[in-house]
Amino acid sequence: MRLDKYLKVARIIKRRTLAKEAAEKEKVEMNGKPAKPSHPIKVGDVLTLYLGSKIIKVKVTHLEPQKDGLMYELLAEEKRP
């Protein structure tokens, strides 16, 4: 699954176009490196998102939507200095 689609389906970012723009502006890192919107995601990847005044770090746990569950594990959420 593509990075931008995963961010939308996992409900981390509301719209795919916003997810694509964030990745293009290097506000999304995968395993510590900037990721493009079309980069493939796999289980176990760690995503760091720099969104507004927040830094969100998640670990991918599922690639398919889970009924009554998340597709990721929240590792950290902090405010930017």
C-alpha positions in Angstrom: 0.0 0.0 0.0 1.2 3.5 -0.8 2.2 5.8 2.0 -0.4 8.5 1.2 -3.2 6.0 1.0 -2.1 4.3 4.3 -2.2 7.6 6.1 -5.7 8.2 4.9 -7.1 4.7 5.5 -5.5 4.5 8.9 -7.2 7.8 9.8 -3.9 9.5 10.7 -4.6 12.2 8.1 -8.1 13.0 7.0 -7.6 13.2 3.2 -5.3 11.5 0.8 -4.4 14.8 -0.9 -3.3 16.2 2.4 -1.2 13.1 3.1 0.4 13.4 -0.4 1.2 17.1 0.2 2.7 16.4 3.6 5.0 13.7 2.2 6.0 15.9 -0.8 7.0 18.7 1.7 9.1 16.1 3.7 6.9 16.3 6.7 6.7 12.5 6.8 9.6 10.2 7.6 9.7 6.4 7.3 12.3 4.6 9.4 14.2 7.9 9.9 14.3 8.9 6.2 12.0 11.3 4.3 9.4 9.3 2.3 7.7 10.0 -0.9 3.9 9.6 -1.2 4.2 6.5 -3.4 6.6 4.7 -1.1 5.3 1.2 -0.2 4.4 0.6 3.4 5.0 -2.7 5.2 4.2 -4.0 8.7 6.8 -2.9 11.2 7.7 0.5 9.5 8.0 3.4 11.9 6.4 6.7 10.6 7.2 10.1 12.0 4.9 12.9 11.1 5.6 16.6 11.6 2.1 18.1 11.5 1.5 21.6 12.6 2.8 22.0 16.2 2.8 18.2 16.8 5.3 15.4 16.2 3.6 12.0 15.9 5.5 8.7 15.8 3.6 5.5 14.9 4.5 1.9 14.1 2.5 0.2 11.3 0.8 -2.9 12.7 -1.8 -3.7 9.9 -2.2 -2.9 6.3 -5.9 -3.6 6.1 -8.6 -1.7 8.0 -9.4 -3.4 11.3 -13.0 -3.6 12.6 -13.0 -1.5 15.8 -9.2 -1.3 15.9 -6.3 0.8 14.8 -3.9 0.0 12.0 -1.0 1.4 13.9 0.6 1.6 17.4 1.2 5.1 18.7 4.8 5.3 19.9 5.0 9.0 20.8 3.1 12.3 20.4 4.7 15.5 21.5 4.5 19.3 20.8 7.2 21.0 18.8 9.4 23.4 20.8 
